[in-house]
Amino acid sequence: MNDFNAFADPIKKLMELNKSQFEKLAAAQQEAAKNYMELTEARIKAASSIKDPESLSAFAKEQVELTQNGFEKVVAESKSLFEDSKSYNEQILNIVKESAAVLSDAVQTAANKTKG
């Protein structure tokens, strides 16, 4: 039974890691959708308040600023996503290495039993 647990542990770790990663991604997508909806509602409200050339100019200026801020946010979030993906991949590699070591030990133990 101990050998089975040694084989099962890396699989459990991988499943837990995947679950955690999917939960993070789902939460991030949910937050992004919420923020986008709020921004859209605010911009519709701002657009509906345009009454003259000055308010149109102010609205256009806000749109340019929002576009720049949005671009900066996308760049920052992309960097964060890259770092998170890099960490996720490193954890997977560690689990695979651990699993390979367990398998190698099991094969060696089985080989020694057949010799002896």
C-alpha positions as CSV (number, residue, x, y, z in Angstrom):
1,M,0.0,0.0,0.0
2,N,2.9,2.3,0.7
3,D,4.1,1.9,-2.9
4,F,0.7,2.9,-4.2
5,N,0.7,6.0,-2.0
6,A,4.1,6.9,-3.4
7,F,2.7,6.6,-7.0
8,A,-0.5,8.4,-6.1
9,D,1.0,11.4,-4.3
10,P,2.4,13.1,-7.4
11,I,-1.0,12.6,-9.2
12,K,-2.8,14.2,-6.2
13,K,-0.3,17.1,-6.2
14,L,-0.9,17.6,-9.9
15,M,-4.6,17.6,-9.5
16,E,-4.5,20.1,-6.6
17,L,-2.1,22.3,-8.6
18,N,-4.4,22.2,-11.7
19,K,-7.5,22.9,-9.5
20,S,-5.8,25.9,-7.9
21,Q,-4.6,27.3,-11.3
22,F,-8.1,26.9,-12.9
23,E,-9.6,28.7,-9.8
24,K,-7.2,31.6,-10.2
25,L,-7.9,31.9,-13.9
26,A,-11.6,31.8,-13.4
27,A,-11.5,34.4,-10.7
28,A,-9.3,36.7,-12.8
29,Q,-11.7,36.3,-15.8
30,Q,-14.7,37.0,-13.6
31,E,-13.1,40.1,-12.2
32,A,-12.1,41.3,-15.7
33,A,-15.7,40.9,-16.9
34,K,-17.1,42.7,-13.9
35,N,-14.6,45.6,-14.4
36,Y,-15.4,45.8,-18.1
37,M,-19.1,45.9,-17.5
38,E,-18.7,48.7,-14.9
39,L,-16.5,50.7,-17.3
40,T,-18.9,50.2,-20.1
41,E,-21.8,51.4,-18.0
42,A,-19.8,54.5,-16.9
43,R,-18.8,55.3,-20.4
44,I,-22.4,55.0,-21.7
45,K,-23.5,57.4,-18.9
46,A,-20.6,59.8,-19.8
47,A,-21.5,59.6,-23.5
48,S,-25.2,60.3,-22.8
49,S,-24.2,63.5,-20.9
50,I,-22.6,65.1,-24.0
51,K,-24.5,68.2,-24.7
52,D,-22.1,70.6,-26.4
53,P,-18.6,70.7,-28.1
54,E,-16.9,71.2,-24.8
55,S,-18.4,68.1,-23.2
56,L,-17.6,66.2,-26.4
57,S,-14.0,67.3,-26.2
58,A,-13.9,66.3,-22.5
59,F,-15.4,62.9,-23.3
60,A,-12.9,62.3,-26.1
61,K,-10.0,63.2,-23.8
62,E,-11.3,60.8,-21.2
63,Q,-11.5,58.1,-23.8
64,V,-7.9,58.6,-24.9
65,E,-6.8,58.5,-21.2
66,L,-8.8,55.3,-20.6
67,T,-7.3,53.7,-23.7
68,Q,-3.8,54.5,-22.4
69,N,-4.6,53.2,-18.9
70,G,-6.2,50.1,-20.4
71,F,-3.2,49.4,-22.5
72,E,-0.9,49.8,-19.4
73,K,-3.2,47.5,-17.4
74,V,-3.1,44.8,-20.2
75,V,0.7,45.0,-20.2
76,A,0.9,44.6,-16.4
77,E,-1.6,41.8,-16.4
78,S,0.3,40.0,-19.2
79,K,3.5,40.2,-17.2
80,S,1.7,38.8,-14.1
81,L,0.1,36.0,-16.2
82,F,3.5,35.1,-17.6
83,E,5.1,34.9,-14.2
84,D,2.2,32.8,-12.9
85,S,2.4,30.5,-15.9
86,K,6.2,30.2,-15.4
87,S,5.7,29.2,-11.7
88,Y,2.9,26.7,-12.7
89,N,5.2,25.1,-15.2
90,E,8.1,24.9,-12.7
91,Q,5.8,23.2,-10.2
92,I,4.6,20.7,-12.8
93,L,8.3,19.9,-13.7
94,N,9.0,19.3,-10.0
95,I,6.0,16.9,-9.7
96,V,7.2,15.1,-12.8
97,K,10.7,14.8,-11.4
98,E,9.4,13.5,-8.1
99,S,7.2,11.0,-9.9
100,A,10.1,9.8,-12.0
101,A,12.2,9.3,-8.9
102,V,9.5,7.3,-7.3
103,L,9.1,5.2,-10.4
104,S,12.9,4.7,-10.7
105,D,13.1,3.6,-7.0
106,A,10.2,1.2,-7.5
107,V,11.8,-0.4,-10.6
108,Q,15.1,-0.7,-8.8
109,T,13.4,-2.3,-5.8
110,A,11.5,-4.8,-8.0
111,A,14.8,-5.6,-9.9
112,N,16.6,-6.2,-6.6
113,K,13.8,-8.5,-5.4
114,T,13.9,-10.6,-8.6
115,K,17.7,-11.0,-8.3
116,G,17.7,-11.9,-4.6
